[in-house]
Amino acid sequence: MKYVSLSKGLGLFSLALGATELIAARRIATALEAPERSGLVKAFGLREIVAGIGLLGAPAHAPRVWNRVAGDGLDLAALGGALRRAPRNRFAWGALAFVLGATALDLVTARGLDRTTGKTLPV
């Protein structure tokens, strides 16, 4: 598998997602039934843009992909909070499924880069 290519794709994906979160933060927060959290959505968007720039600058750098995994953990925690407040919110469930899929791809890419580059996540 071409993990460096996957990493580049994740970088582009991060830029697009981050821009969307910055531009549509209020809409996203409202859809999650948490309109008061639009600032958090913007912060997550900024984190995605920084991650995307980092991955495009050094796509074979496994720790940068592991940083995306850590960001996924933050996303999952935030979505868990949204689902506790509004357990029937279909948008939140869809976002959760989306983030779980992205997390799986991030994990596969990070582990693959660890194996192919010999660089592992510092402990």
N, C-alpha and C positions, 0 to 999 in steps of 0.2 A: 504494500500500500504506500502511496506517496504522501507521507505525513507532512512534509514541508508544504506541499500544494494544499493540503487540508488546512494547515495553519494559515496560509495566505487567504484562503476562502473565509476562515473564521475572522480574520482581520477585517475583510471587506464587510462581512455580516455585522461585526461589531460597530463599524462606522455607520452603517445604514440603520441599525437598531438604535444606536445612541442618538443619531439625528432625529429619528422618529420620536424617541422619548423626550428629547428637548423641545421639539416643535409642538408635540401634541400631549404634553404632560397633563394639562388640565382635563383633556378628554379621556386619557387613560385612567387617571385617578377617579374621575366620575364614573367611568365604566366599571371600575373595581368597587364602586360604592364607598369611596374614601376620598372625596374631593379635597379634603384638607391635607392630603398627602401629595399634592402635585409637586411640591419642592423635593420630596424624596424621589419621585419619578425623574425629575430633572437631574438630581445627583446621580442616580443610576445611569441616566443617559450620558452624562459626562464621563462616568467610569467606563462605559462601553466605548466611547470615542478614544479615550486614552489607551484602552486595551487594544483597540483596532490599530491605532498608530504604532503601538509597540510591536504588534504581530507583523504588520507590513514592513516595519523596519528590520526585524530580525525573526523571520518565520521559523527558523530552525532552533529557536531558543525555547526549550521545553518549559522552563519556569514561567515564561510569559503566558503560556497556555494554562499552566496550573493556576495562575492568577485569575484566568477566566473561570476556572472551576470554583475557585473561592468566591468570585462574584456571583456565580450561579447559586451558591449556598445562600448568599444574601438575598437574591431574588426569591428563592424558594421560601426562606423565612418570612419575607414580606408578603408573599402570596398566601402563606399559611395564615398570617394575621388577617388578611383580607377575607379568607374563607371562613375563619372563625366568626367574623362580624357578619358575613353574608354567605352562609353555606350553600345557598341555591343560586348563586351568581354564576351563570354560564360563562361569562367572559373570564372570570377568575379561574374557573376550571380549565378553560381553554388555554389561558396563559400558563397555568401550572403544567399542562401537558406539553406545551411548547418549550418551556424551560427545561423540563425533564429530558426532552429529546435533544436540546442543545447541550445539556450537561453530559449526556451519553456521548455525543460527538466530541465534546471537549476532552472527556476522559480517554477516549480511544486515541485521540490525537496526541495528548500529553504523554500517555504511556508509550505510544509508538515513537515519539521523538526521544523519550528517555532511552529507549532501546537502540535507536539508530544513531543518535549523536553521542551517547554515553554520558550525557548530562542529566542529572536527576534533581528532583526538588530538594533543596537544602532542608535539613531537619532541624 
